[in-house]
Amino acid sequence: MNWIEAALLGLVQGLTEFLPVSSSAHLFVVGKFLPSGADPGAAFTAVSQLGTEAAVVVFFWRDIVRIVKAWFGSLRGAVPRNDPDARMGWLVIVGSVPIVVLGLLFQNAIESTLRNLWIVATTLIVFGLILAVADAIGTQQRKLADLTVRHGILYGLAQSLALIPGVSRSGGTITAGLLMGYTREAAARYSFLLAIPAVVGSGLYELYKVLAKHEGAHGPFNIGQTALATIIAFVVGYLIIGWFLRYISTRSYRVFVWYRIALGLLLYILLGFGVITA
C-alpha cells in the first residue's frame, strides 16, 4: 500500500509544484486521506521536489546552459557583466539567498509547528486573495530583461514565504513579479529558474540527512518509495510546465485563485467538524 500511496503523492507533487496552489500543502492534505493517514513529512516533500526541479532543468536546459556559460564568462572577464544571460545568473544567485538563510534559521518550525492544517487553510485563502489583487492591478509591462538586483531580492523574499505550507513557492514569486509590473510569463519563467538552487539544495540536504545521518528515516515512506514518487513527479511536472506557460500567456490566474479559496474553505469545514485533524 505504501508504494501506491507514494506513487499518488508523486503524481500530486508533479501536478501542483509549478501551479500557484502550493504543492507542499497538497502533499500534506492528500496524506490525511490516504489509508495510512500519515503526514508525508518535510523530508519526503523536499526529496520528491527533486523530481520536479529535474523537470525544470530538462525543460529549460538550453536557457540554463547559456546562462551558466555567460555567468562563468563574466567571472573571467570574457563576457560583460551587463550581458543579459550573465545578469540572470547573478540575479538567480541573489534571489536564492533569502530562502537559504531563512530556511536554515527556521528549519525546526518549518518541519514541525508550521505543518498544521489550520495554517495551511489560512495561507491558501490569504495568499490566493493577494494573487488575485496582483493579477488585477499589475501593469504587466516588464520583461525578464528589465530585472534588477532590487527586484531579484524582492523575488527571493517572496519565494522564502513558501517555507510556510500553503503559500506556494511559485505563487509567492509570481505574485511579487506581478506587483512589480512583470508580465505573467516573465514572472513564471523567473520563478522556475529561481527555484532550482533552493529546491535542489533543500532536496539534496534532506536526502543526505536520511542516507548519512538517518534523520527522518522513520517516516512513512522508505527510500525506494520516495524514489518512485520523485520519478513520477519528474514526468508529470515536465508536462505541466509546458501547459502552464501556454495557459498564462493568454489567461489570468483567476482559476487558481478560486481553487485556493475553495480548498482553504473546505479544509476549515473538515477541520471544524473533526473529519480530519490539524
N, C-alpha and C positions, 0 to 999 in steps of 0.2 A: 504493500500500500504506500509506503514512503516513496518508492520510485515514481508511482503515479502522481503523488502529491508534488514531488519535486518537479516533475515534468510540467504539471499545471502551473506551478509558480514561475517556472522559466518562461512559459507562454505569457503569463501576466506581465512579467518583467519586460519582455520584448515588446509587448503591445503598448505599455504605458511609459516607458523610460523617456521617450522623446516627445511625448504629448504633455501639455501643461496641466497634468492631473495628479502628479506625484506617484511614482512607481513604488516608493517605499511604503506609502500609505496603503496602496492596493495589496502589496505583499502581506502587510500586517493584517488587513481586513480579511482578505481571502483565506489566510491561515486560520482565522477564527471559525470558518465554516467548513474546513476540511475535517475528515473523520478524526484525525488526531487532535484537532483544535489547538495546535501548537503555534506559537509565535515563531516564524522562521528565524528571527534573530538578526541582529545587525551584521554579524559575520556573513551569514548566508546572503543577505541583501547586497553587501559590498562585493562579495566574490562573484555573484551572478551578474552584477553590473559590468564585470569584465567582459562578458559576452556582448552586451550591447555597445560597450565602448570599442570593442574589436570591430563591430559593425560600422561604427563611425570612421574608424581608421581605414577600413576597406573602401567605404563609400567615398570618402574624401582623400583617398590615397594620393592622387596627383597633386592636389592642393597642399597636402601635408608635406610631401617631398619637396615641393617648390618652396614652401615657407621655411622648412628646416635648412635647405641649401642656402637660401638667401640670408637666414639668420647667422649661420656659421660664416658665410662670406662677409657679413658685416663686421664680425669679430676680427677677421683677418684684414679688413680694410679693402677687400676685393669688391664688395658691394656697398653702396652708400647706405648709411643708417636710415635715411628717409625713403629708401626703396619700400614700396607697399608691402611686399612679402616679408622683408626683414622687420618692418614695423609691426606687422601682425605677429611675428614670432615673439617680439618683446612684449607686445600687449597681452598675449596669451599668458606669458610668464607673470607679468604684473597682475593680471586679473586672477591668477591662481593663488596668489599669496594669502588673501583674506580667508579662504576656506581652509587652507592648510593650518594657519595659525589658530583660527577659532575651533577647528576640528580637534586639534591636539589639546587645546585649553579646556574644552567642554566634552571630552571623549566619554567620561563616565556618565554624564547626564544624557548624552545622545544615545548611549547603549542601554539606559535604564529608565530614568524619570520621564524623558520625552516620548518614550514608546507607550503612550497612553491614548486610547481611542477618543477620549473627550478632547484632548489636544488636537488630534488628527481631524476630528469633525469640525472643530472651530477654525483651524487653519485652512481647511478645504474651502469653507464658505468665505472667510475674510479675504484670503488672497485671491479667490475667484472673483470677488467684487472689485478688488484692486486691479486685476487684469482687465475686467470689463471697462473700468474707467480709463485705464491706459490705452486700450484699444480704441476707445471712443474719442479721446482728446489728443492722442499722439498725432503729430504733423506728418509722420512717415515720409520724410524728405531725405534723411541722411542715409548714405550707403556705408559699406564697410570701410571704404577709402577715407571716410570722414572721422573714423575712430581716433580718439585722442587718449593720452595716458590717463587723464582725469576720468574720462568715460570708462576706460578699461578697469580702473579701480572701482568705480560705481557698479559696473557689471559684476566684478568679483565679490563685492559686498552683498549684492543681490543673490548671487549664486550661493553664498555661505548661509543664507536663510534656509536653504534646502536641508541643512543639518537637522532641522525640525521636521519630523514626518508630517506630510500633508501639505507642505508649502510647494514643493516641486522645484527641482533644480532648473529644468528648462522653463517652467512657468515664471520663476523668480527673475531669471536673466532676461527672458523675453519681455516681461513686464517693464523692467528697468530700461531696456532698449526702446520700447515704445514710448515711455515717458520722456526719454531723451531725444525723441524725434526720429528714430531709425525706422526703416521700413520693416514690415513683418518678416520678410525673407532674410534681410540683413541681420535682424535681431536673432532669428532662429539659427542661422549659419554660425554666427559668433558663439552662440550658446553651445552648439555642438562641439566646436573647436575648443572652447574654453573648458569644457567638461573633461577632455581627455587626460590632462595631467592629474587633476584632482581625483577623478573616479578611478583611473588606473592605479594611482598611488595608494588610494584607500583600499582598493580590492587586493592589491599585492601585499599590503601591510596586514590585512585581516587573514589572508592566505598564509602568510608567514607565521602569524600567531597560532593558527591551527596546526600547521605542519611541524614547526620547530618548537613552539612553546606549549602546544596542546591546549591553548586557551580557546574556549568556545567549541571544543570538540565534543562537548556533552550536548550540543544542540540536537534538534530533531532529525537532521539530515547528515549523512556521512559524506566523505569526500567524493565518492562515486556519484551519489545522488546530486550533490551540489554541482559537479562537473556536467551532468546531464542537463540540469537547469540552465547552466551557463551556455551550453551549445545551442539549446533551443532558443534562448534569449538572443543569441547572435543572429540566427537565421531570421527570426520574426522581426527583430529590431532593424535589420538591414532593409527589409521590405517596408517597414513603417517610415523610415527616414525619407525615402523617395516619395511615398504617398503624402506625407505631411508637408514637405516643401512644395509639392504641386498644389495641395489644398489651400495653404495660406497665401499662395501667390494670387488667388482670386477671391478668397473668402475671409471673413473676420474670425475672431476667436470665440464668438458668441456661443457656439455649441459646447465648447469646453467649459465656459463659464457656467452655463446652465447645468451641465453634468456635475461639476464640482459642488454647486449649491445643492442639487438633488441628493448627491451621495452624502454630503455632510448632514443634511436634514434627516436622511434615512438612518444614519448612524446615531443621531440624537434619539430618534424614536426607539431603535433597537436597544440602545443603552438604557434609556429611561424605563422601558418595560422589562428589563432584565434578560432579554433574549441573548445578548452577548455581554461579556464583561470587559471593562476598560483595559 
